[in-house]
Amino acid sequence: MFSPDGKTLASANDDKTIKLWHRDTGKLISTLEGHSDAIYSVVFSPDGKTLASASGDKTIKLWHRDTGKLISTLKGHSNLVRSVVFSPDGKTLASASNDKTIKLWHRDTGKLISTLEGHGDGVLSVVFSPDGKTLASASIDNTIKLWNRDTGKLISTLEGHGKSVYNVVFSPDGKTLASASGDKTIKLWNLDIDDLLAQGCSWLKGYLISHSDAPRVCMNRE
C-alpha cells in the first residue's frame, strides 16, 4: 500500500509486523510491532499521517506514520479481521471480519459507531464509495452487499458469483463496482442511477437513502 504522497510503501505480513519502506531507495524505514497474529490488511489515512492494520488477533491497530508508535487498539470483532479502510474524509474506519460483520469506528476516539450484519459467512473486504456515503462488502457467502454509512442499513445484495468474493472496489466516479471472486471471474456492477431503474424502485429507495441528491424518480411509485 502506497502512502497518499506516494513516497512510502507499507507492507503487512504473517510475521505479525508492518514494515514501512522508502519508495525511491527501497530501504526499510521502520517496523511496527504489536499484533499477536498475522496481519491481513494495512492502509494509510487520507492525510497520510496514520496507518490502520487488521489482524488475525481480532483487532485493528492505529499507528503514527512518522514515529511508528501505536496510537490505539480497536477491539470488538469475535474472529480475525480481514480488511480495514478509512472513509474518504478520514474520520471513520470500517473493518471486515470472519465473524460475518462490518464494524464502523470513530478514528479519533476509537469508539465503535455501528455493526453491520447480514452476510451469511465471513467478510473478506470492505470499501467506501468515493463520496463516503455507501460501503460495499465482499464475503465468503458469494455476495457483495451495499450499505448506507449513516444508518447502517442494507441497501442491496449483489448476487452472481459462484464462489467467495475476495475483493471489491468502486470506480473513481462511484458509478461502477468491480468484484473479484474464487470463481475465477471479475464482475462489473453498474450503480448508475439511470440504469438502476431497470432493477425496480424497491432497490432505488435503498440507494436513495445514501444519495439524497439523486433524482426522485420513484416518487410516484411509493
N, C-alpha and C positions, 0 to 999 in steps of 0.2 A: 504494500500500500504506500503510495506517494503522499507526502505532505502537500497541503494546498499550494505552497510556494514552489513545489517541485524539487526542492533541494535535498530532501531527506526521504529515505525509504524505511518502512517499519516491517519487520517480519515476525511471524508467530510460529511456535514450534512445539513438538511433542515433548521437548526437554523442559517445558514449563516456563520458558523465558520469552521475552520480546527483545529484539535487537534493533537498534537504530543505526542506519548506515548513511554515509555521505555519498550522494549520487555521483558526483564527479570523480572522486578519488576511489570509491569503493571501500573506504576504510570504516571500521566499526567505530561508532560514536559512543554508544553506551549499551548496557544490557540491563533490562528491567526485570527484577526478580520479585516474586511474591505469591504467584499462583502455586497451588499444590497439585495440579494436574495439567494435562495437555491444554494448550491454548488453540482455539479453533478460529478466532477472528480478532483482528485488530484494526482500528480505524482512527483517523485524525479528526478532531473537531474542525468545523469550517474555518475558524480563525487560526488553526494550526498550533494552538498553544497546549492542547490537551490530547491525550490518547485514551481510548477505551479498549479494553480487551475482554473477550468472552472465553470461558474455560470449562473444562470437564469437572472442575471443583465446584460447579453450580453457581459461580459468582461472576460479576462484572467488576473490573477494576478501572479506576481513572488515574491517569499518570500525568505529571507535569513534563512536558516535552523537553524543556531546557535543562532541568535538574535531574530528571529521571526518577523523582521521588513520587511515592504513592500518595494520591490525594484522598481517595475513598474507595471503599469496597461495597458494592451493592448486592445485598442478599435477599432472596425471595423465591428463586426457582428451586424446584424439588428434583431436578435432573440436570444433566450437563447443558451448558449454554452454547449454542451453535453459532449464533450470529449477533452482532451488535452494530448499531448505526446511529449517528447523530441526525437530528432534524436539520433542515436547511438553515434555520435561524440559530442552531447550536444550543437551544435552550432545553431540548428534550432528547433523551436516549430511548431507543427501542431495542429490546433483546428478544431473541427467539430461542426456544429450548426444546429439548426432548420430552419435557413434561407436558407438551401439546399446547403451550401458551405463548403469547407475546406479552411482554410487560413494557410499560412506558414509565420512565423515570425522570425526575427533575434533575437536571445536570448540577445545579449549584448546591442543592440541599441533599441530593442522593435519595430523596423520598420517592416511594412508589406512587405513581399517579393513577394507574389503572392496569387491569389484567384483561387481555382479550382472549376469549375462549370460544372454540368452535371447531378446531381441527380435530380429526379423529386419530392422529398419531403425531409423532414429533415434528417440530417446526425447524426447518433447516436454514431458512433465510428470511430476512425481513428488510424492507426498504421503504423510505419515504418518497412520495411523489415530489417533483421539483417545487411545487407550491407549498409543500409541507402539510397539506390538508388531508391526504389519504396515505394509508400504508398498504403495502402488498406483502403477503407472506406465502412462502412455499413450503410444502410439507411432504412427509413420507406417505400421507394419505392420498397422494397423486393429484392434489388440488392446489390451486392458488386462491387466496381469499383477499378481498379488498375491504378495508376498514376505515371508518371515519375517525380521524385522530382525536377530535374534540369530544365526541360522545362515546367512543369505543365500540360503537355498534357495527355489526357486519353489514357491508353494502352488497356484496355479491360473492359467489363462489364460481370460479372458472374451472370447468372440467374438460378433459380431453387427453391428458397424458395417461399412459398405461402403466407407468411406474413412478417411483418417488420423484418429486420435483426438488432439485438441489439448489437452484438459484433463480432469482427473479430481479429484473431491473426495469426502471422506467426510461423512456426516451427523454431527451432534454426538454421537449415541449409538453411532456406528460400525457400525450395522446395515445402512446403505444406502450405495451408491456411486453417484455421478452422473458421467456421461461426456459430453463434447461432441465432435462429430465434423464433418469436412468433408462428410459425407453429409447434412448439414442436420438432424440429429436430436440429441436429448439422450436418453440411456438411463439408467434407474434399475435398479440391480442389488441384489437382496436378499441380504444377507450374514448374516441372522439364522440362528442355529444350527438352529432348528426347521425352517425352510424348506430348509436345505441338505440335509436328509435325502433330499429328492427327487432330489438330484443324485448320490447314491451315496456310500458310505463311503470310496471312494478319494479323493474331494475332501475329505471331512471329516478324514481323517487328516492331510492337509497343513494344514488350517485349525486343527486342534487343537494343532499344533506351537507356534503363537503365541498360543493361547487355552487355556492349561492349566487354567483354572478352569471351562471349559465341561463339560457333562455328557459322560461317556464312553459315548456312545450306540452306538459301534461296537465295543465290547469283545468282543462275541460273534461279530463278523464278521471279525476279523483272522485 
